[in-house]
Amino acid sequence: MNLEQIDKQNVLNTYARNYVNFKKGANATLTDDKENNYIDFTSGIGVVSVGHGNKRVADTICNQVSNITHISNLYAIEPQALLAQKINKLSGYDMAMFFANSGAEANEGAIKIARKYGEINFDSKKYKIVTLGHSFHGRTITTVKASGQKKMHSENFSPYPDGFSYKHKLDELYETIDDQTVAVMIELIQGEGGVQPFPKEDIQKLAAFCKDNGLLLIIDEVQTGAYRTGEFLASNLYDIEPDIITMAKGMGGGVPIGCVMTKHKDIFEPGDHGSTFGGNYLSTAASLEVLNILDENKDSGVLDETIIYFNEKLKAFYESNTHLFYKEVGIGLMRGLRVNDEETLTKIYNNAFDNGLLVLKAGKITLRLLPPLTISKDEIDEGFTRLEKAVASI
Ligand SMILES: *Cc1c(COP(=O)(O)O)cnc(C)c1O
């Protein structure tokens, strides 16, 4: 049996998969079993922030797992404590953290924090959380319900937990807030929803409103966190101080890890929340090294240079292809090009692959680019050369 047959017989059919078989990875370049190489403008959906086959992360993981991989959260875990300290240092916030294994799970933690806060801090119960249309917060039963995209609320999985409501526009959020609302949960730059950044003044207005009205502001930074925008957190870029922030994707460089952090440090007591794997030696040691690498790249100016270079290439590509694209969107290395129609997007996506370039779609009409933050100038050049070839025949 070949890989496709083994996969189809034994793995649940939840992904529309491409059966390329990647064998080697080096920074933003992947090589398949037929020795074809691909430039990776996806980072495995914003995950491989430090590139494929990163030597420093590999050495850190090897050293850690040849000693201690896992002990359980019943004992102190040094790399976990150091990672939390590092995240506070890089973000400039003073928060306490809980480590989970994914973005959805980090958001579950955020929702639990908000609900407990609403239970214990007011005379009457507050539990409702307002989110945005087009938002994406995860795939668990609660986080699909928290996601504002209608297509995610399939009857197949109902009933869902209640307490979530949505509005399509940021300035409409205010209308759904009532006496039972405890929190507003948003992405600052919607990822799956179309690489859509919100205007800074609108976010600052919302943050001030939440503060004045005793509402918690939850920022889902699962995709934007760990320098994706050029700043450690998008919340830093927007100059706000959320009550709760969640991270995952890029922080582990490929090792599964998520994090929920809050300035309400005393909200949880032992027994309120937990995870068997969350924050173990393996994932936190890896994540700490990933953040060390990214911190150094930011400090030395390398990250900003990469962003500027990628930006120039993207702008030039966009300007020479305005017959296909009508808008360029995104911030830092979280970028998108809006395509005129869904069919054209599918063609570009497929042609890119055939020309040795991995790209992503977001929503129906956005070509999404999330390269590793360590991508080289040569890889950026080669990627855009391949993208030009991909669109030339359309
Ligand atoms: C990917 C993503 C999630 C879900 O993360 P998982 O690790 O897949 O559970 C949640 N929120 C946002 C903004 C995301 O981009």
The ligand as a Gaussian input file, in Angstrom:
#p B3LYP/6-31G(d) Opt

LIG

0 1
 C       -5.578000      28.102000      14.863000
 C       -6.378000      28.984000      15.735000
 C       -7.078000      28.472000      16.850000
 C       -7.142000      26.989000      17.158000
 O       -5.912000      26.465000      17.469000
 P       -5.708000      24.868000      17.518000
 O       -4.296000      24.698000      17.975000
 O       -5.963000      24.350000      16.140000
 O       -6.686000      24.338000      18.486000
 C       -7.747000      29.359000      17.664000
 N       -7.747000      30.686000      17.416000
 C       -7.088000      31.204000      16.352000
 C       -7.097000      32.688000      16.153000
 C       -6.396000      30.378000      15.475000
 O       -5.767000      30.901000      14.420000

